[in-house]
Amino acid sequence: MAITVQNFIKLANYYNQTAMMMSAICVQKGGIAIENYVGRFFAADVLEYVLEYGRRLQQSGETLAPEINALIDRFAAQYERVRDLTTPTEKPIHEMTLEEFEKVMNI
């Protein structure tokens, strides 16, 4: 996939739709907190991917509209709040400490 503004907007829309659907599911299941919903890990991974795509778009040298830069900054701020929910990529589960594993699994 070529790194373009149009593709970034599609990814951003996908993430926003995913977040809205998760919110609706949480309400439908009796108002459970989004932090306790099992899909939060998937949403955090999607957000990480969208943010990385946006950062690569910024580094591509293409002139971006201020709205696109603001959106990338907003995703970066959101990601900072959920970065501990993303799938660990540097350490396989069998190499994690019990504390790291419990944090990943939200135990």
C-alpha positions in Angstrom: 0.0 0.0 0.0 1.4 3.3 -1.0 1.7 5.9 1.7 -0.8 8.6 0.7 -3.0 11.0 2.5 -6.1 9.2 1.0 -5.0 5.9 2.5 -4.3 7.5 5.9 -7.8 9.0 5.9 -9.2 5.6 5.2 -7.2 4.1 8.0 -8.2 6.9 10.4 -11.9 6.4 9.4 -11.6 2.7 10.1 -10.1 3.3 13.5 -12.9 5.8 14.4 -15.6 3.3 13.2 -13.9 0.6 15.3 -13.9 2.8 18.4 -17.5 3.8 17.9 -18.6 0.1 17.5 -16.7 -0.8 20.7 -18.4 1.9 22.6 -21.8 0.7 21.4 -21.0 -2.9 22.3 -19.9 -1.8 25.8 -23.2 0.1 26.3 -25.2 -2.9 25.0 -23.4 -5.3 27.4 -24.7 -3.3 30.4 -22.3 -0.4 30.4 -19.1 -2.1 31.0 -16.1 0.1 31.0 -14.1 0.3 27.8 -11.0 -0.6 29.8 -12.6 -3.9 30.7 -13.7 -4.8 27.1 -11.7 -7.6 25.5 -11.5 -5.8 22.2 -9.4 -3.0 23.7 -6.3 -4.8 22.7 -7.3 -4.9 19.0 -8.3 -1.2 19.1 -4.9 -0.3 20.6 -3.1 -2.3 17.9 -5.1 -0.6 15.2 -4.4 2.8 16.7 -0.7 2.0 16.8 -0.7 1.0 13.1 -2.6 4.2 12.1 -0.3 6.4 14.1 2.8 4.7 12.5 1.3 5.2 9.1 0.7 8.9 9.8 4.3 9.3 11.1 5.6 7.8 7.9 3.4 10.0 5.9 4.8 13.1 7.7 8.4 11.8 7.0 7.7 11.2 3.3 8.3 14.9 2.6 4.8 15.4 1.2 3.2 18.7 2.1 0.3 17.9 4.5 -2.7 20.0 5.3 -2.7 21.3 8.9 -5.8 19.2 9.6 -3.9 16.0 8.7 -1.0 16.9 11.0 -3.5 17.7 13.8 -5.1 14.3 13.3 -1.8 12.6 13.6 -1.0 14.5 16.8 -4.4 13.6 18.2 -3.8 9.9 17.4 -0.4 10.2 19.1 -2.0 11.6 22.3 -4.6 8.8 22.3 -1.8 6.2 21.7 0.1 7.4 24.7 -2.9 6.6 26.9 -3.2 3.0 25.6 0.3 2.1 24.6 0.5 -0.5 27.4 -2.4 -2.4 25.8 -0.7 -3.0 22.4 0.5 -6.4 21.6 4.0 -6.8 22.8 6.4 -7.2 19.8 9.7 -7.3 21.5 9.2 -10.1 23.9 7.4 -13.4 23.4 4.9 -14.4 26.2 7.1 -17.3 27.3 10.0 -14.8 28.0 7.8 -12.3 30.0 7.9 -12.0 33.8 4.7 -12.8 35.7 4.1 -9.1 36.2 4.5 -8.3 32.5 2.2 -11.1 31.6 -0.5 -10.0 34.1 -0.3 -6.5 32.7 -0.7 -7.7 29.1 -3.6 -10.0 30.1 -5.1 -7.4 32.4 -5.2 -9.8 35.3 
